[in-house]
């Protein structure tokens, strides 16, 4: 593997990954994977591709990863190629051409991969898929996104070290909000506070979902994906979901913050249910526990006067990992069989809201599953924070 001027893992780590992926490919009986990275969610959509390449791109890029032979990385934007070649650990990193789908088709043909099964990982543009399907009529293209993400859900010590750094960056943003939030600033200022807390130290932006509303006349129940020009006032509550990253690995922390007042009784009750839910789930997740068991545990939330809007539990680290769980009543898709294992990154994040969706809090953070249970990767105390 070639040298890179960007942060990268050891050769042994990439060898471990390639071995695990190819083992999965053999089980699935595919001759190659087409691993797609997109610009979604501030490049977290590149996570599948980044895992084998070390390149965090900005456009839709793709790697051809065969069971035998060396992988290739095709970069869609010509002016991104020099940076990609500096970052990528793949020797064959090059421009995807005028039409990347056509370039991949020609490379599959050159490798003799014109029959059998080829897996697709991630969200491939439809025009690329049509080019491949029409150009290779004897190939059966299969969606192996779930199998691939399952293969990378258990993380190495090198990955965990990077997660801890990302968690510290995310914590820094919460501490900065606690110290700097005051009446008179706007939601846009909140975003500035968050990003300034970690970018100066090498942190990368993933998400800062933030809502603000008055606890006395609430109209928000969950952190919002976009901030507005609303002015922060005494008696507000600020709902946060913040993820700062370090070179492809991401923390996640969720805390409610009251502004210059203690929480009102109704918000305190929402918080108390959220904290109870957090610790019930936190203490229940251990190696060998199944997703279905956690879903069964979640029924106690459905039996309260409240509901949830966001997920309750999800895997996390470099992108979203399985499982993705809400509550038994609000789960909107079937839950695939899943057993928790050591060295998985797990976010526990109950979002307890009123059923009219006018009030709510969200509480939680990223944890590492050890041999004995969950270990928090974040240092911010579990509390309803007050900013004065």
Secondary structure, 3 states (H helix, E strand, C coil): CCCCCCCCCCHHHHHHHHHHHHHHHHHHCCCEEEEEECCHHHHHHHHHHHHHHCCCCCCCEEEEEECCCCCEEEECCHHHHHHHHHHCCCCEEEECCCCHHHHHHHHHHHCCCCCEEEEEECCCCHHHHHHHHHHCCCEEEEECHHHHHHHCCECCHHHHHHHHHHHHHHHHHHHHHHHHCCCCCEHHHHHHHHHHCCHHHCCEEEEEEEEEEECCCCCCCCCCCCCCCCECCCCEEEEEEEEEEECCEECCEECEEEECCCCCHHHHHHHHHHHHHHHHHHHHCCCCCEHHHHHHHCHHHHCCCEEECCCCEEEECCCEEEEEECCCCCCCCCCCCCECCCCEEEEECCEEEECCCCCEEECEEEEEECCCCEEECCCCCCCCEEEC
